[in-house]
Amino acid sequence: MAIKRTATLFPKQEKFMKQLGENIHLAIKRRKLTQTQISERTGLSKPTLRKIERGEGSVSIGHYILVLSVLGLAEDMAKVAQDDELGRKLQDIKLLKSRTL
């Protein structure tokens, strides 16, 4: 029997996921697509689609990407962490420290 694992999310992360779900829900409505159409195009069940629209963390990121692909929004996922401001600052600090040594 397979063990079902879910991500443990903190309130701030849950809020982000809820917003993502709402954004996906609105994108579906704007395109006037039904859950049946999304289900047929992604191969996902309607209960899974409802979980995505609620932004539940128990759904794999791959399933979110399938839905985003149908909506023509999957490329937006490539923008995540593209401009890593914190990473650049940390890198700059390290570079400045090594220069002064």
C-alpha positions as CSV (number, residue, x, y, z in Angstrom):
1,M,0.0,0.0,0.0
2,A,1.4,3.4,-1.0
3,I,1.9,6.0,1.6
4,K,0.2,9.3,0.6
5,R,2.5,12.2,1.4
6,T,1.5,15.9,1.4
7,A,3.5,19.0,1.8
8,T,3.4,20.7,5.2
9,L,2.8,24.4,4.5
10,F,3.0,27.3,6.8
11,P,0.3,30.0,6.8
12,K,2.2,32.3,4.5
13,Q,2.8,29.5,2.0
14,E,-0.8,28.4,2.3
15,K,-1.9,32.0,1.4
16,F,0.4,31.9,-1.6
17,M,-1.0,28.6,-2.8
18,K,-4.6,29.9,-2.3
19,Q,-3.8,32.9,-4.4
20,L,-2.3,30.6,-7.1
21,G,-5.4,28.5,-7.1
22,E,-7.6,31.6,-7.4
23,N,-5.5,32.9,-10.3
24,I,-5.8,29.6,-12.1
25,H,-9.6,29.5,-11.4
26,L,-10.0,33.0,-12.8
27,A,-7.8,32.1,-15.9
28,I,-10.1,29.1,-16.6
29,K,-13.2,31.3,-16.2
30,R,-11.8,34.0,-18.5
31,R,-11.2,31.4,-21.2
32,K,-14.7,30.1,-20.7
33,L,-13.4,26.6,-20.2
34,T,-15.3,24.0,-18.1
35,Q,-13.8,21.5,-15.6
36,T,-14.7,18.8,-18.1
37,Q,-12.7,20.4,-20.8
38,I,-9.7,20.9,-18.6
39,S,-10.0,17.4,-17.3
40,E,-10.1,16.0,-20.8
41,R,-7.1,18.1,-21.9
42,T,-5.0,17.3,-18.9
43,G,-6.1,13.8,-18.0
44,L,-6.7,15.0,-14.4
45,S,-9.8,14.1,-12.4
46,K,-12.3,16.8,-11.5
47,P,-11.6,16.4,-7.8
48,T,-7.9,17.1,-8.5
49,L,-8.9,20.2,-10.6
50,R,-11.0,21.5,-7.7
51,K,-8.0,21.0,-5.4
52,I,-5.8,23.0,-7.8
53,E,-8.4,25.8,-8.0
54,R,-8.4,25.9,-4.2
55,G,-4.6,25.9,-4.2
56,E,-4.1,22.8,-2.1
57,G,-0.6,21.7,-1.5
58,S,-1.4,18.1,-1.7
59,V,-1.4,18.3,-5.6
60,S,1.9,17.8,-7.3
61,I,3.5,20.8,-9.1
62,G,3.4,18.7,-12.3
63,H,-0.4,18.7,-12.1
64,Y,-0.4,22.5,-11.7
65,I,1.8,22.8,-14.7
66,L,-0.5,20.6,-16.8
67,V,-3.4,23.0,-16.1
68,L,-1.2,26.0,-16.7
69,S,-0.2,24.5,-20.1
70,V,-3.8,24.1,-21.2
71,L,-4.3,27.8,-20.2
72,G,-1.2,28.9,-22.2
73,L,0.5,30.0,-18.9
74,A,3.1,27.3,-18.3
75,E,6.0,29.5,-19.5
76,D,5.3,31.7,-16.5
77,M,6.6,29.0,-14.3
78,A,10.1,29.4,-15.9
79,K,10.1,33.0,-14.5
80,V,10.1,31.7,-10.9
81,A,13.4,32.7,-9.3
82,Q,14.6,34.1,-12.6
83,D,15.7,37.3,-11.0
84,D,16.9,36.0,-7.6
85,E,17.5,39.3,-5.8
86,L,18.4,37.7,-2.4
87,G,20.7,35.2,-4.1
88,R,22.5,38.0,-5.9
89,K,22.9,40.1,-2.7
90,L,24.4,37.1,-0.9
91,Q,26.7,36.4,-3.8
92,D,27.8,40.1,-3.8
93,I,28.5,40.0,-0.1
94,K,30.7,36.9,-0.5
95,L,32.5,38.5,-3.4
96,L,33.1,41.7,-1.5
97,K,34.4,39.8,1.6
98,S,36.8,37.7,-0.6
99,R,38.1,40.9,-2.2
100,T,39.0,42.4,1.2
101,L,40.9,39.4,2.5
